[in-house]
Amino acid sequence: MKHNSLPHLVIFIVCFGILAGCLVLTPPEKGSPCVQIGDIPLPGICMFRSVTGFPCPGCGLLRSMVSAMHGDVARSLEYHRLGLVTILYIILQFLFRLGILLFPILGIRFSRFDSFLNRGIILLAVLFGINWILTLIGLF
């Protein structure tokens, strides 16, 4: 493995772990705030909300992403407005990094797409900030 493929491998592994985790977890039952592993509900832990009483920028994101990965787009959007966009971004990163690792010559040909994905995380962070502010002031 070449030295320059290590960043691609790290991003690929992280994306794989997130996507696999979202598939292993079960979306919350109606009325339950928690995702589950099988029939075992996981505790909903948000330190920011526990301390301040306000939702954090990612409150509901895990439930949203798990619902999206299980095909329930409507519930995904109910839990967090950016969950579906986040999953799509992670899938794009996963597929791109897989392609680079399997076919290293693609890295040279698709370097513009690499920089587009890298800038995409900044756009996603800005969207999370805007979404959070709108949630806090009660517009959504």
C-alpha positions in Angstrom: 0.0 0.0 0.0 1.4 3.4 -1.0 1.8 6.1 1.6 -0.8 8.4 -0.1 -3.5 5.7 0.1 -3.6 5.8 3.9 -6.0 8.8 4.1 -8.3 7.1 1.7 -8.2 3.9 3.8 -9.0 5.8 7.0 -11.9 7.6 5.5 -13.2 4.4 3.9 -13.0 2.5 7.3 -14.8 5.3 9.2 -17.6 5.5 6.5 -17.9 1.8 6.5 -18.3 1.7 10.3 -20.9 4.4 10.3 -22.9 2.8 7.5 -22.6 -0.7 9.0 -23.6 0.6 12.4 -26.7 2.3 10.9 -27.7 -1.0 9.3 -27.1 -3.1 12.5 -29.1 -0.7 14.7 -32.9 -0.8 14.5 -34.9 2.4 14.1 -36.9 3.4 17.2 -40.3 2.0 17.7 -43.2 4.4 17.5 -43.2 6.5 20.7 -39.7 5.4 21.7 -36.8 7.9 21.6 -34.1 5.3 21.3 -32.5 3.2 18.5 -32.2 -0.4 19.3 -29.9 -3.4 18.8 -32.4 -6.1 18.1 -34.9 -5.7 21.0 -32.5 -3.9 23.3 -33.0 -0.1 23.3 -29.9 2.0 23.6 -30.0 4.9 26.0 -30.4 8.3 24.5 -27.5 10.3 25.7 -26.9 13.9 24.8 -24.6 15.6 27.3 -25.3 19.1 25.8 -29.1 18.7 26.3 -28.6 17.2 29.7 -26.5 20.1 30.8 -28.2 23.0 29.0 -31.7 21.8 28.3 -31.3 22.8 24.7 -30.9 20.4 21.7 -27.4 20.1 20.3 -26.8 20.5 16.5 -26.9 16.7 16.2 -29.9 15.8 18.4 -31.8 13.1 16.5 -29.1 12.6 13.9 -28.4 8.9 14.8 -32.1 8.1 14.8 -32.4 9.9 11.5 -29.5 8.1 9.9 -30.6 4.7 11.1 -34.2 5.4 9.8 -32.7 6.5 6.4 -30.6 3.4 6.1 -33.6 1.3 6.7 -35.5 3.1 4.0 -37.9 5.2 6.2 -37.2 8.6 4.7 -40.2 10.4 6.3 -39.2 9.4 9.8 -35.6 10.2 9.0 -36.6 13.8 8.2 -38.7 13.9 11.4 -35.8 13.0 13.6 -33.3 15.4 12.0 -33.6 17.5 8.8 -30.0 16.8 7.8 -29.8 13.0 8.5 -30.6 12.0 5.0 -28.1 14.5 3.5 -25.5 13.2 6.0 -26.0 9.6 5.0 -25.8 10.5 1.3 -22.5 12.3 2.0 -21.1 9.3 3.8 -22.2 7.0 1.0 -20.5 9.2 -1.5 -17.3 9.3 0.5 -17.5 5.5 1.0 -17.9 4.8 -2.7 -15.3 7.3 -3.8 -12.7 5.9 -1.3 -13.5 2.3 -2.3 -12.9 3.2 -5.9 -9.6 4.9 -5.1 -8.5 1.9 -3.0 -9.5 -0.7 -5.7 -8.3 1.4 -8.7 -5.5 3.8 -7.5 -5.2 5.3 -11.0 -8.6 6.9 -10.4 -7.1 9.1 -7.8 -5.3 11.1 -10.4 -8.3 11.3 -12.8 -10.9 12.2 -10.1 -8.9 14.6 -7.9 -11.5 17.3 -8.5 -14.2 15.0 -7.0 -11.9 14.4 -4.0 -11.6 18.1 -3.3 -15.4 18.5 -3.9 -16.1 15.9 -1.2 -13.6 17.5 1.1 -15.2 20.9 0.8 -18.6 19.2 1.2 -17.9 18.5 4.9 -17.6 22.3 5.4 -20.9 22.9 3.7 -22.5 20.2 5.8 -21.1 21.8 9.0 -22.5 25.2 7.9 -25.9 23.6 7.2 -25.8 22.0 10.7 -25.1 25.4 12.2 -27.9 27.1 10.4 -30.3 24.2 11.2 -29.4 24.4 14.8 -29.9 28.2 15.0 -33.3 27.9 13.3 -34.2 25.1 15.7 -33.2 27.1 18.8 -35.1 30.2 17.7 -38.2 28.0 17.0 -38.6 28.5 13.3 -38.7 24.7 12.8 
